[in-house]
Amino acid sequence: MTHMDQIKTPLKALLAAALVSFGGLPGLYAGDEGGFVPMFNGKDLTGWQTTGNWVVEEDGSITLKPRKGEWGWKRFNDYLTTTKKFGDFIIDLEFKFEAGGNSGVFLRVGDLKDHVNSGMEVQIIDTHGKKNVGPHDCGGVIGTVGPSKNMVKRAGEWNHYTITVRGNQLTVVLNGEQIVDIDLSESPLKDRPLKGYISFQDEGKPIWYRNVKIKELK
């Protein structure tokens, strides 16, 4: 064995161990230097579940294409939901909507038949330009607080969310501005699970997500 072979052998072992570690995360793939791993493979919905018409576009983005006559926020079975539960994590993603668009990023959902009452929703809605914003406006956490600043872009433009949940602390950054920092134990959501599914809400309106990645916190 040459000196180079001696170096390569432990590197191969480390790589193999890393690949095994990802095996327990269905739908997740090799991570970047920051420890984030993509939640979609860019081809299909492996690692996710839904009865809705969510599709993967050629550019790797995920789109909700409502079928005729489908609408309404109580479409619990049609949300796009992970097959794995998550506890403490950072989720980083981009989204865009059409005029009047509406969706939401749900965190730690405990009951897939009732996302609203068993999880937490970081709102996505077309409220660009609104002066006084609250929990139901884009960037707000439904049932708790609104964003400290209205940072959502116009319909048709991509927005960037970074959402962190660690224990009872929830922070939201929208388009580079931290807009939410709350202690859930002191909010109306204090009894929500500390571990659950991640979902994207289906309201029967077109919504696009891309570059969705996650970093689990230990």
HELIX and SHEET records of a PDB file:
HELIX    1   1 HIS A    3  PHE A   22  1                                  20    
HELIX    2   2 PHE A   76  ASP A   78  5                                   3    
HELIX    3   3 HIS A  115  SER A  118  1                                   4    
HELIX    4   4 LEU A  184  GLU A  186  5                                   3    
SHEET    1   A 4 VAL A  37  PRO A  38  0                                        
SHEET    2   A 4 ILE A 207  GLU A 216 -1                                        
SHEET    3   A 4 ILE A  62  LEU A  64 -1                                        
SHEET    4   A 4 TRP A  54  VAL A  56 -1                                        
SHEET    1   B 6 VAL A  37  PRO A  38  0                                        
SHEET    2   B 6 ILE A 207  GLU A 216 -1                                        
SHEET    3   B 6 PHE A  89  PHE A  97 -1                                        
SHEET    4   B 6 ASN A 159  ARG A 166 -1                                        
SHEET    5   B 6 GLN A 169  LEU A 174 -1                                        
SHEET    6   B 6 GLU A 177  ASP A 183 -1                                        
SHEET    1   C 5 TRP A  48  GLN A  49  0                                        
SHEET    2   C 5 LEU A  80  THR A  82 -1                                        
SHEET    3   C 5 TYR A 197  PHE A 200 -1                                        
SHEET    4   C 5 ASN A 102  VAL A 109 -1                                        
SHEET    5   C 5 MET A 120  ILE A 125 -1                                        
END                                                                             
